[in-house]
């Protein structure tokens, strides 16, 4: 029988978009006054004399943790557990049981999205006459010798068949198609053979389809692995319920609805082994393969051409689409002072294969964080704000579990979520990386330094590497949709962090993603897993316990200025960027004022109800500022994406990894007149500048005190 969840986490009451900013101040005044009257402003007993600091206590619980993490990972990866299949249930039950064993309150939420599985696939090589069979080609995965896994496929690829010449298009980038154009080779009416490695596979398929290809085959690596994955377009979430949760009673759009049709590729595609792709390319004539293209498939000199033909590829694929039940699992720790403010940690548990890297290295780390929090609760610790631990389902089908939950609880999250901290592939190689929204950069560095200091004090080594080298942190931005932070940031405007070791894993989404690989190669002593768990937990503790939230918008302003400088270069010194620069200056000024106010509030007596109210109001301005970067109607043609600074661009090859509306306007300008292009780009610049100005206003609080000077240089949008 599941434990009941605390009332503040019911997350069933939704406010209209934008209502939070209007209604929140009055509610805050009333709530804070009530808290002061009821004596909830003092520190709980956990900070009595002799009790450890929460961060120190959390880190002190590391003894034997790497062995516990290893045991959890071994159990989680004992078999395949693709979402919607029988194997997924056992992993879900283990995560729920571990949360309960830690003494945490738990709840679950179920959704019924559309999922996609393979029904049948075949591939053969025919002679030019189309009648003589040259070879049956494998559509399996050489590395899956036991045959326990779902065959390699692309989720949501449509059913289809083709008998056509093949053309090798290297990585399937625009520059590769242009190179073929120069050779006089096109893909219209042909099967495009691609080597994986240049952006989102769905974008690769869409680019080939736009040039007239009838099917796409994407080659795996020479190690025998074949990469599964999905090819949906247009954003995360259930394709039949765009913008609302796929609950049992939810309205669902039909497959002929335009919003649904845009989500699906128009041609079939399939991943194949490097051996199968090489067999096709070796049979091709036409212009000779460029040297670097041969290297992509490990081919020798004078072997094969780019095509087309003369051989034919006989390709068939049958998709099995079905509604399936997925389950999100939550553990909650209610805050003692601000139970209605949420610090959210999340990891998905579904995997294409065994999932030792993706995602269960992160799942094992999440269970260790839960274990430590449970021990701390038993010792008397309670966080200031509520902490929610989330185990998402069906991420591999397009972040479905997290997206449906965010869409179901958008109103509450807009007004109550402090930050979302994501770990997916916790350990996939060397080097510590983080993606984040810029106001969390300094906190990330501070937490990493704290752990370094603790390692130094304990004379700790990681794989024989000194603590200082092993803990270097590289921070990037989150303008991508490859994990569960996407709905929180791109749709809900919640500050986010994504943590991971290693940039790439060669066994990604293949049979090679196993516990054996992790134990022998990835992290034999599980020290990197331990590091991720500790940094993750320390981030949560700081965000849940700091009296004033550690959000640094001066760093945000500096990052935006760097983006603006890049934009100037891309736009050939277009003076329109000056309007963005002015907004950034306003944000920087507001951030400076907030820093001074935060410093003052940290020094005030927390027993003073008025001081507590001021602190609460400042914290709400800090957490709501990120929401100001949202545009209610979303990006043009991509309404689900609402973040004007860090949603992903439509073109995965775009030069810009920020300001997506501007990036989209530039990409679409190829088919527009110069005047139309200029107007579209300037309109998107105006939207960005207004969003940054909104954030500056939220940070300052109250209404604008003066009129802005009139700007008559922005032309009317035709």
C-alpha positions, 0 to 999 in steps of 0.5 A, a space after each residue: 500500500 503506497 504511503 500517502 503524500 503530503 498535501 502540498 505535493 498533490 500538484 492537481 490545482 493549475 493556474 492559467 498561464 501567467 496568473 502566478 505572477 499576479 496572484 502570488 504576492 498577495 498569497 505570499 503576504 498572507 502565508 508568511 504572516 500565518 507562518 510567523 504567527 504560528 511560530 514556524 520561522 525558527 530553525 528545527 531541532 536538527 540544528 541543535 548543538 552537536 548536530 552536524 551541518 546537513 552537507 557534512 552529514 550527507 557526505 559522511 554517509 559515503 562509507 560503502 556507498 559505492 558498493 551499494 550503488 554497484 549492487 543496485 546497478 547490477 539488479 536494475 540491469 539484470 534484464 532489458 526494461 523498455 518502457 511499456 514492456 513486461 521487463 519495465 515493471 520489475 525495475 519500477 517495483 525495485 525503485 519504489 521499494 528502495 524509496 520506501 525502504 529509505 523511509 520516504 513518502 511515495 506516490 505514483 502517477 500513471 499515463 497512457 501515451 502512444 508508444 511505438 515498437 517494431 513488428 517486422 523488418 527485412 533488408 535485402 540486396 538485389 541485382 540491378 534487374 530487381 529480380 535476382 537476390 544478391 544477399 539477405 542483409 541482417 537487421 539484427 544486432 551482432 552484439 546481441 548474441 543472446 537475442 534478449 533485446 528488442 530488435 534495433 528500430 526507430 520508434 515512431 518511424 512509419 511503416 513502409 517498403 521500398 525497392 530502390 537504388 541506394 546513395 551513401 550520404 555520409 553523416 546526412 548533414 546539409 554539407 554532405 548533401 551539397 557535396 553530393 550535389 556537386 558530384 551530380 548525385 541526388 537522393 530523390 526516390 532512393 534509399 539514403 545510407 547514413 553513418 550515425 554521428 551528426 545530430 538528432 537522428 529524427 532531424 537526419 531522417 527529416 533532412 533526407 526526406 526533404 530531399 526526396 529520399 524514400 527511406 533512411 538506413 543509419 549505420 551503427 558502429 564497428 563494435 557490433 552495436 546498433 543504436 536504437 532511438 526515436 525519430 519523433 519531431 517537434 518536441 517531447 511528450 506524447 504525440 497525441 496530447 501536445 500540451 496536456 497530460 496523457 491521462 486516461 480521460 484526456 482528449 487525444 488528437 487523431 492521426 490525421 490532425 495537422 499537429 500530430 502529422 507534423 510530429 511523425 517522419 514522412 518516410 521509414 527509417 531503420 538502424 543497421 549494423 556497420 557490417 550491413 551498411 558496409 555491404 550496401 556501400 561496397 556494392 555501389 557505383 557512381 563517383 568515388 567515395 571521399 577519403 573521410 567518408 570511407 573512414 566513417 565506415 572503415 572502408 579501404 581505398 577504391 572500395 565502393 562509390 557514393 551511388 546511386 546503385 547499380 544494385 537495389 535495396 529491398 527494404 520493409 519495415 512494419 511499425 506497431 503503435 499502441 497505447 501503453 501504461 507508463 508509471 512515474 514514481 515519486 518520493 517526497 520530503 516535506 519542508 518545515 518552513 516552505 513546504 510549498 516550494 519544491 526542489 526536484 531531482 529526477 532520473 528516468 529508469 526505462 532503457 532501450 537495452 540493459 541501461 547500465 549507462 543510460 539511464 541506470 547509472 543515474 538511477 543507482 545514484 538517485 537511490 543512494 541520494 534517497 538512502 542518505 536523505 532517509 538516514 538524515 530524516 531519522 536523525 532529525 534533519 528536515 529541509 527548509 523547502 520540500 524535496 521531490 525525488 522523481 523516477 520517470 518512465 518512457 524517457 526514451 520515447 521522447 521524455 514522455 513520463 516527465 513531460 506528461 507530469 509537467 503538463 499535468 502540474 504546470 500551474 503549481 510548478 510555475 509558482 512553486 518549483 525552485 529548480 530541477 536537477 537531472 541526472 540521466 547517464 551519470 557515468 559514460 566516460 571521463 570528465 565531469 560535465 554539467 549543463 545548467 541555466 546560468 544563474 546556477 553556475 556559481 552554485 555548481 562550482 561552489 558545491 563541486 569545490 566543497 566536495 573537492 575539499 572533503 576529498 582532499 581532507 580524506 586523501 581520497 583518490 579516484 581511479 588513482 587520479 588525485 582529487 583535484 584532477 578528477 573533479 574538474 567541472 565543465 559547464 554547458 547550456 541546455 539548448 537540447 532535448 535529450 533528457 528530462 530537463 527539457 519540459 522543465 526548462 523549455 516548457 515551464 521555465 524552471 532553472 535546471 541542471 544536468 550532471 554527467 561524467 563523460 561526453 560520449 559512450 560508444 555503446 549508447 542504446 545498444 546491447 553493449 550498455 551492460 553492467 559488464 561494460 560498467 564494471 570492466 571499463 566505465 567505472 570499476 570502483 564506482 567512484 564516479 557514481 559516488 561523485 555524481 550522487 554526492 554533487 547531486 545531493 549537495 545541490 539539492 541541500 543548498 537549494 532546499 536549505 539556503 535561507 536566500 536562494 543561491 541564484 546568481 543573475 549577474 552570471 546570467 547577464 554575463 552569459 547573455 552578453 556573450 551570446 549577443 556578441 556571437 550574434 553580432 558576428 553571425 549577423 555581420 554587426 547588425 545594429 539591431 542586436 543593440 536592443 538586446 544589449 540594452 535589455 541585458 544591461 537592465 538585467 545586470 543592474 537588477 541582478 546587482 540590486 538583488 545581490 545587495 538585498 540578499 546580502 542584507 537579508 542574510 544578516 537579519 534576525 530570522 525570528 523577525 516575521 517581517 524579515 522572513 516575509 522580505 526573504 520569502 518575497 526575494 526568493 520568489 522573485 529569484 525563482 520567477 525570473 526564469 519564467 519571464 523568458 517564456 513566451 506564452 504562444 511559444 516559438 513560431 511553428 513550435 508552440 510547445 517550446 516557450 523558452 526564448 533563450 534556451 529552447 533548441 533551434 529547429 535546425 539541429 545544424 544551426 550556428 546558434 545554440 541560444 535565442 532559438 527564435 532568432 536561429 529559426 528565423 535565420 534558418 528559414 530565411 533561405 526561402 525569403 526575400 531579404 526584406 522578409 528575412 530582416 523583418 523576421 529576424 528583427 521581430 525575434 530580436 525584439 521578443 528576446 529583448 522584451 523577455 530579458 526586460 521582463 526578467 529584470 522587472 521581476 527581479 526588481 519587484 513592483 511596477 516599472 518606475 519610469 517610461 522607457 524611451 520610444 524606439 521607432 527603428 523597429 519596422 512593422 512586421 509584414 
